[in-house]
Amino acid sequence: MFCREPGSCLSYPTNPMRTNATPPFGARFAFGVPFALTVHVIDRVTNQIEHYMDLLSTRQKLVASNIANADTPGYKTKDISFQFEFISLAQDAQPNVVEPQDLVVKSDGNNVNMDREARLLSENALRFNVATNLMKSQLKTINNAIQEGKTGP
């Protein structure tokens, strides 16, 4: 499979609760997939965690695309500057895809380093687990506040 552009090998992930494959209202797109909803649902912290998870998802797709193209002649590794993009993402900017510098280019022009991509997958999984736990904690706090409001004075 040749995936020259990030996301070109990926289909639009549909929500099983939706009856059609149209994007949700307010969705922005990065590489042909929904990136972040512009609607602020709960609070600032929850929204930042949501944006962080969206950024992790985008990076996961880029790394998957890099791995899928490891044997594609002339393919150049794509990534995002994670810290810079998180700051930009918090300001509703779309991530900027870059080609990492200082990667060894093989004789066919491909510069995908499988060790680097495996490390990024592991790092991304750890970050996503932390973000998931933070989101769970945040939602539990909000749920507790709602429950206290129902049984309050």
N, C-alpha and C positions, 0 to 999 in steps of 0.2 A: 504494500500500500504506500503510495506516495502522498505525503501531506506537506506540500510546499509552504503553506501558510498556517500559522497557529489557528487551531480550531477547525481547519478544513476537514479533518478526519472525524470530527465530533459532531453529533447531531444535537439538536436543541433538546435539552432535558425537559420533558413535560411533567407537570404536576399531576399525579393520578387523580386528584380531586377535581381537576379541570376537564371539561369535556372536549376541548379543542386544543390545538397546539399553538395558539396565538400567545404572544408574550403578555405577562400581566401588566396592568395599567402602571405607567410610570417607569417601566423597565428601561435601562440603558443597555447598550450592547458593546461588548469588547470581543473582537475576533469571532463575531457571528453568534455569540451566546449571551444570555442575559447576564449583566454584570452586577448591578445593584438597583434596588428600588429607591426612587427619590422620595417616597413617602416615609415620613418619620413616624414610626408606629408607637413606641413606648416612651423612651427617654434618650437623652444624649449618649449615655454610657452604652446602652443596649444597641443603639444605632452604630456607634463606633465599633463594637464587637461584631456586629453584622457586616459592616464594611471590611473589617479585618478578615473575616471569614470569606467574603467575596474575593478579596485580594489573594488569599491562600488558594481558593478554587481556581482563579485565573492562572496562578503560578503552576498549579498542578496540571492544568491543561497544556501549558507551555512545555513543561518537563515531559509529559506524555508524548507530545508532538515531537520533541527532540529525540526521545527514545525510538519512536516509530520511524524516524528518519535517520537513524544511526548508520544505515547502509546506503543512503541516497547520495549519489555523487553531487558535490557542490553545495549540499545543504549546510547552512550556518546555524549554529546554536542560538536560540532565542531565550531571553529571560527578562526579568524586570528588576530594577533596583528597588529591593523590597522596602527598605526604610524610607527612601525618598517617596516612593509610591504610596506608602501608608499615610504620610503627611498630606500628600496631594489628594488621596482618596477621601480623607476626612473633610476635604474641601470640595467634594463632589467632582473631582477630575478623573478622567479615565487613565488607566495605567499606560505608561510609555514602554513599549517593547524595545529592548536593546540587544545588540549582539555583544556578548561578553568578550573582553579583550584578553590577550595572552593565552588563548587556547591553541593547542598544537593542531595544525592543519595537516590532514593526511594527504597522500598523493592524489586522491580523487577530489580534493577540495573540501571535503567534509571535516568539520571540527568538533563533532559530538564526542564528548568524553563520558563513557558509560559510568565510570567511578564517580565523577562529579554529579551526573544525573541521579544516580542511586543515592548519593549523600543528600541531594536536594529533596528527593522523595521522602527520605526518612525525616529530615528536618521539617519539611512541610507537614508531615503526619503528626509529629510532636506538637508543632504550633497549632494545628487544627484541634488536637485533643485538648490543649490548654484553653483555646478559645471556646470550645464546646462546654468545658467545665465552667468557665466564666459566665457564659450565657445561661447555663442551667442555674447557676447560683443567683444571677441577676433576676431571672424569671421566677425563681422560688421566693426571693425577697419581695417581688411585686405581688405574687400570689398571696403571700402571708399578709401583706398590707391590705389586700382586698378582703381576705377572710376576716381580719380584725375589724375592718369597716362594717362588715355584715353583722357581726356579733357585738359591736361596740355599744356604748351607753344608750 
